[in-house]
């Protein structure tokens, strides 16, 4: 029997490190941070980092900061800042009073850059970006020293001050660290610490004409905030020596340590922020919160519960090696969570009319339906029943194969919560398409059971035609056609059937419900009301089907 106590359940190598640091006294407490760049919306991969950083802080009695690494004003917008805060809260986490911005530290970072210059460890380089790239070397060849590498401290301080003052155009000069152009780690080959950017910053306006690089701002921001465990994804592993070099060569108030874990990759999904931005700007999707997008805003609009996202992250765990998670696992967790909570309703998405000939014309009644079969606390509701109904077109076959047990000529089936009915006649249009079924019902079978004990092999859902509420129902499918879409060729791999829109017929309760979570449309899947809904014109999005439709698509 496995030990699933709170102290061992969900343990991973990062949590083991934190526990060991606390036990050894290397860390007196735990302070983590989630440090997004405000240049887009958060996505599924960020959820893993959010849950890890906030989760570790909570588990070990520490705190987690939300810090925006806002060092590139050409790509950052207030819209993204607002969306990120909203999404972190939706996921279930709160940073309290610890909302920070790298821009809060611009003056201190500038002073520390001057400190490096005075120590002979940074210099102003007049080379162009292309010249710097060409002289950086390769994995097998060392880089070449810049001709400006040996400028005097006085000249470097003067030029750096004039860079800040805005004397020079974009790209004219950069500040570089003076480390080692022969290092086996290219990140240590005199990396750029500051560049000139005449751009309006969302928070500092036009006060600054130079901005620190991510590598320079990140570690020092951690130190200012006394972060104990700086947890990053694996692509930052090669940057760790630079992270440490900056901390070792500056009079920082604390000494954080960086740890790397594998980022999240999911089949049929691209989590590149560049690709997500191009999907939006290219009009391939309706926006950052399009339910086909793997953004947290898109997942929320699709009806994915935050609880399901947290559970998914918990199950995939935290590893040191990159791998790809099957999208089917994500859908499985979503179904599992929604199955426990989602109220049940009936909706017909491809309607076929049924007329019950022996049901009195002009008569109607109400039937009692349970809101959740496993949760009596959700109670019951009344659904209207009358002579004319809609059933799902797929629930009828005129000439059924052997294993098709639903409606067919002369066959008796059960209407969910209703009666047994039998198809007596099939009405077709001029093109030979079935447009209506003429049926009879057995009044003695109300509630779905026959007094004589006879059985039927199928139960189908339905809605009363007289009371049905028409709704736009959006059926979201895979955004990409291949399990491993390529970022460089993403547009060619977009699924043209990623969105199907149908007019469904809903039971009246769905029009009046104020519930804002997902419903289970019985025998269909889970659906949530979309923000595009208006009074009298509901719009529903499919969250996930009842079965693994993605595996079917893959096959």
SVG drawing of the C-alpha trace seen along z (x, -y; Angstrom):
<svg xmlns="http://www.w3.org/2000/svg" viewBox="-56 -63 98 71">
<polyline fill="none" stroke="black" stroke-width="0.4" points="0.0,0.0 1.4,-3.4 1.8,-6.2 -0.4,-9.1 0.0,-11.2 0.2,-15.0 3.9,-14.9 4.7,-12.5 1.9,-12.8 3.0,-14.8 6.6,-15.1 9.2,-15.9 12.9,-16.8 12.2,-20.6 10.2,-20.0 12.9,-17.7 15.5,-20.4 13.3,-22.9 12.7,-20.5 16.5,-19.8 17.4,-23.5 15.0,-24.2 16.3,-21.2 19.9,-22.1 19.3,-25.8 20.5,-27.0 17.1,-28.7 15.3,-30.1 12.0,-30.3 10.7,-29.9 10.1,-32.7 9.3,-31.9 8.1,-34.0 6.1,-33.7 7.8,-36.1 5.9,-36.4 6.8,-38.9 3.7,-41.0 3.9,-40.5 1.0,-38.1 -1.6,-36.0 -0.7,-33.1 -1.0,-29.6 -1.2,-26.0 2.5,-25.8 2.4,-28.8 -0.2,-27.0 2.5,-24.4 4.9,-27.1 2.1,-29.0 1.0,-25.8 4.6,-24.9 5.7,-28.3 2.6,-29.2 2.1,-25.5 5.6,-25.2 5.3,-28.5 1.9,-27.4 3.1,-23.9 6.2,-25.1 4.6,-28.1 6.3,-30.7 5.1,-33.2 5.1,-33.6 5.5,-36.9 3.9,-37.8 6.6,-39.8 6.3,-41.2 9.6,-41.2 8.7,-44.2 12.0,-45.0 10.9,-45.2 8.4,-48.1 8.1,-47.4 6.1,-44.2 4.4,-44.9 0.9,-46.2 -1.3,-47.0 -3.9,-44.6 -1.5,-41.7 -0.7,-42.8 -4.4,-42.9 -5.0,-39.5 -2.1,-37.8 -3.3,-39.0 -6.9,-37.9 -5.7,-34.4 -3.5,-33.8 -6.4,-34.6 -8.8,-32.4 -6.4,-29.5 -6.8,-29.9 -3.7,-31.8 -3.1,-35.1 0.2,-37.0 -1.2,-39.3 0.8,-42.5 3.7,-41.0 2.9,-42.4 6.2,-43.6 7.6,-44.8 11.2,-44.7 10.6,-48.3 10.4,-49.0 14.1,-48.3 15.3,-50.2 17.2,-52.8 18.9,-50.1 19.7,-48.0 21.3,-51.0 23.4,-51.7 24.5,-48.1 25.5,-48.3 27.6,-51.3 29.2,-49.2 30.2,-46.6 31.7,-49.3 33.7,-50.7 35.0,-47.2 36.1,-46.8 33.5,-44.1 31.3,-45.9 31.8,-48.1 30.0,-50.0 30.2,-48.3 29.6,-50.3 29.2,-47.2 25.9,-46.5 23.7,-43.7 24.8,-41.7 28.5,-42.4 28.1,-41.1 26.3,-38.0 29.1,-37.3 31.9,-37.7 30.2,-35.6 31.6,-32.4 29.9,-29.0 29.6,-25.9 33.0,-24.7 34.8,-28.1 35.5,-30.8 34.2,-34.3 36.3,-37.4 36.9,-40.3 35.1,-43.5 37.4,-46.3 35.7,-48.4 36.3,-45.9 39.2,-47.8 37.7,-51.2 38.5,-53.0 36.2,-53.0 35.7,-56.8 34.8,-56.5 32.4,-53.6 30.7,-55.5 30.3,-58.6 28.9,-56.7 26.5,-54.7 25.2,-57.9 24.7,-59.4 22.9,-56.3 20.5,-56.8 20.1,-60.4 18.8,-59.4 21.7,-60.9 22.0,-57.8 19.5,-56.1 18.3,-52.5 21.0,-50.0 23.9,-52.5 25.5,-51.1 24.9,-48.4 26.4,-47.7 28.0,-44.3 29.4,-42.3 33.1,-41.6 33.4,-37.9 35.1,-35.4 34.7,-35.4 36.3,-31.9 33.8,-30.3 32.3,-27.1 29.0,-28.6 28.0,-31.1 25.9,-33.0 29.1,-34.0 30.7,-35.5 30.2,-39.1 26.4,-39.1 24.4,-42.3 23.2,-43.9 21.6,-47.0 20.3,-48.2 19.0,-51.5 15.2,-51.5 13.3,-54.7 9.9,-53.3 7.1,-54.2 6.9,-51.9 3.5,-50.9 4.6,-51.9 7.6,-54.3 6.5,-56.1 9.3,-57.9 11.6,-58.2 14.1,-55.6 15.9,-55.3 17.8,-52.2 16.4,-48.9 18.1,-46.0 18.2,-42.6 16.1,-39.8 19.3,-38.0 20.5,-41.1 17.2,-42.1 16.0,-38.6 18.5,-37.5 18.9,-40.9 15.2,-41.3 15.2,-37.9 17.9,-39.2 16.1,-42.4 12.9,-40.5 15.0,-37.9 13.7,-35.0 15.1,-31.8 14.3,-29.4 14.2,-30.8 12.4,-28.1 12.7,-28.2 12.1,-26.0 15.0,-24.0 15.8,-26.5 17.3,-28.7 19.7,-26.0 22.5,-27.4 21.8,-30.9 22.3,-29.9 26.1,-30.5 25.3,-34.1 22.6,-34.4 25.2,-33.4 28.0,-35.6 25.9,-38.7 25.0,-37.9 28.6,-37.1 29.8,-40.4 27.2,-42.8 26.5,-43.9 23.1,-42.3 21.1,-42.0 20.5,-38.2 21.7,-35.2 18.9,-33.3 19.5,-30.0 18.1,-28.9 16.6,-25.5 15.3,-24.2 12.4,-21.8 11.0,-20.5 8.5,-22.7 5.1,-21.4 4.5,-20.1 1.2,-18.7 0.2,-16.9 -1.8,-18.8 -0.8,-22.0 1.7,-24.8 2.7,-26.8 5.1,-29.2 4.1,-32.8 5.2,-33.9 2.8,-31.4 0.0,-32.3 0.5,-36.0 0.5,-35.2 -2.7,-33.1 -4.4,-36.1 -2.9,-38.8 -3.4,-36.6 -7.1,-36.2 -6.8,-32.4 -8.7,-32.6 -11.1,-35.2 -8.7,-36.5 -6.5,-35.5 -9.6,-33.9 -10.7,-31.9 -11.7,-28.5 -9.4,-26.8 -6.4,-28.6 -4.3,-26.9 -4.3,-30.2 -5.8,-30.2 -8.3,-32.8 -9.3,-30.4 -9.5,-27.4 -11.7,-29.3 -14.0,-30.5 -14.2,-26.9 -15.5,-25.9 -12.4,-24.2 -12.6,-24.4 -9.6,-25.8 -9.7,-22.7 -9.2,-20.5 -6.1,-22.5 -4.6,-22.2 -5.3,-18.5 -3.8,-18.0 -0.6,-19.8 -0.4,-17.7 -0.7,-14.5 1.9,-15.2 4.4,-16.0 7.7,-17.9 10.6,-16.3 14.1,-17.2 13.7,-15.9 11.5,-17.3 8.6,-15.1 5.2,-15.5 2.0,-14.9 -0.9,-13.3 -3.8,-15.7 -6.1,-12.8 -4.8,-12.9 -5.9,-16.6 -9.3,-15.8 -9.6,-12.8 -8.9,-15.0 -11.4,-17.7 -14.1,-15.0 -13.4,-13.5 -13.8,-16.9 -16.8,-18.0 -18.6,-14.6 -18.6,-15.2 -19.9,-18.8 -21.7,-19.6 -25.5,-19.8 -27.2,-17.6 -29.5,-19.1 -30.9,-17.9 -30.1,-19.4 -30.5,-18.2 -27.8,-19.4 -29.0,-17.9 -32.8,-17.9 -35.2,-15.4 -38.9,-16.0 -41.0,-13.4 -44.8,-13.5 -46.5,-11.2 -49.8,-10.5 -51.7,-9.1 -50.7,-11.9 -53.7,-14.4 -53.3,-17.5 -53.0,-20.7 -52.0,-18.7 -48.7,-19.0 -47.2,-17.9 -44.1,-18.3 -41.7,-15.5 -39.3,-15.4 -35.6,-15.1 -32.6,-14.9 -30.0,-17.6 -27.1,-15.2 -27.5,-11.4 -24.7,-11.2 -25.4,-14.4 -28.9,-14.5 -28.1,-17.9 -28.4,-19.4 -32.1,-18.5 -34.5,-18.1 -36.1,-20.2 -39.3,-20.1 -39.1,-19.6 -42.0,-20.1 -43.3,-17.2 -45.8,-17.4 -47.0,-15.8 -44.1,-17.1 -40.5,-16.5 -37.0,-16.8 -34.6,-13.9 -31.0,-13.6 -30.9,-12.7 -28.1,-10.2 -30.5,-8.4 -32.6,-7.1 -31.7,-4.8 -34.2,-3.5 -32.3,-0.4 -30.1,0.2 -27.2,2.5 -27.3,5.3 -25.7,3.4 -27.7,0.2 -30.3,0.3 -31.7,-3.2 -34.8,-4.3 -35.7,-2.4 -39.1,-1.6 -41.3,0.5 -38.8,0.4 -39.6,-0.7 -37.1,-3.0 -37.2,-4.9 -37.3,-8.7 -35.1,-9.9 -37.4,-10.7 -40.4,-10.1 -42.2,-7.3 -41.6,-4.3 -42.3,-5.3 -42.4,-3.3 -41.7,-4.6 -44.7,-3.8 -44.0,-5.9 -41.0,-7.7 -41.8,-11.0 -39.3,-12.1 -39.0,-15.1 -38.7,-15.2 -35.0,-14.5 -35.6,-11.3 -34.3,-12.7 -36.0,-11.8 -37.7,-14.9 -40.1,-13.5 -41.0,-10.4 -44.6,-9.4 -44.6,-7.5 -46.9,-6.2 -46.3,-6.2 -47.4,-3.9 -49.0,-6.1 -48.3,-3.4 -44.5,-3.8 -44.3,-7.3 -40.9,-7.8 -39.3,-5.2 -40.5,-1.8 -43.1,0.6 -45.6,2.1 -45.4,5.4 -41.7,5.5 -40.8,5.4 -37.4,3.9 -36.0,1.7 -32.4,1.6 -31.9,-2.2 -32.7,-5.4 -32.5,-8.6 -32.6,-12.3 -35.1,-14.8 -36.7,-18.2 -40.2,-19.4 -40.6,-21.1 -43.1,-23.7 -40.8,-24.7 -37.3,-24.2 -34.9,-27.2 -32.8,-27.6 -29.2,-28.2 -25.9,-28.7 -23.7,-25.8 -20.0,-25.9 -18.3,-22.6 -14.6,-23.1 -12.2,-20.5 -8.4,-20.2 -6.8,-23.4 -4.0,-21.5 -4.3,-18.4 -1.0,-16.8 0.1,-15.5 3.4,-17.4 2.6,-20.7 5.6,-22.7 6.0,-26.3 7.6,-27.2 4.7,-25.8 1.8,-26.2 -0.6,-28.0 -0.5,-25.0 -1.3,-22.6 -4.4,-24.4 -7.5,-22.2 -10.1,-23.7 -12.8,-21.9 -11.5,-23.3 -14.8,-25.1 -18.3,-23.8 -21.3,-25.8 -24.8,-24.3 -28.2,-25.5 -29.2,-23.3 -32.6,-22.9 -32.2,-23.2 -34.6,-22.4 -36.0,-25.6 -34.0,-25.4 -30.8,-26.1 -32.1,-29.5 -33.0,-30.6 -30.1,-29.0 -27.8,-31.5 -25.1,-28.9 -21.9,-30.0 -20.0,-26.7 -20.2,-23.9 -23.3,-21.7 -23.4,-18.1 -25.7,-18.0 -26.8,-14.4 -25.2,-11.9 -23.3,-14.8 -20.6,-16.3 -19.9,-19.2 -20.9,-22.7 -20.6,-26.2 -22.5,-29.4 -20.4,-31.8 -20.0,-35.5 -21.5,-36.2 -24.9,-35.1 -27.7,-37.7 -31.2,-37.5 -33.2,-35.1 -30.1,-34.1 -27.9,-31.8 -24.6,-30.6 -22.9,-27.5 -19.3,-26.2 -18.4,-22.6 -15.9,-22.1 -15.1,-18.5 -17.0,-15.5 -18.1,-12.6 -15.6,-10.3 -12.1,-10.7 -12.9,-12.3 -9.2,-13.4 -8.1,-9.7 -10.8,-9.1 -9.4,-12.1 -5.9,-10.7 -7.0,-7.4"/>
</svg>
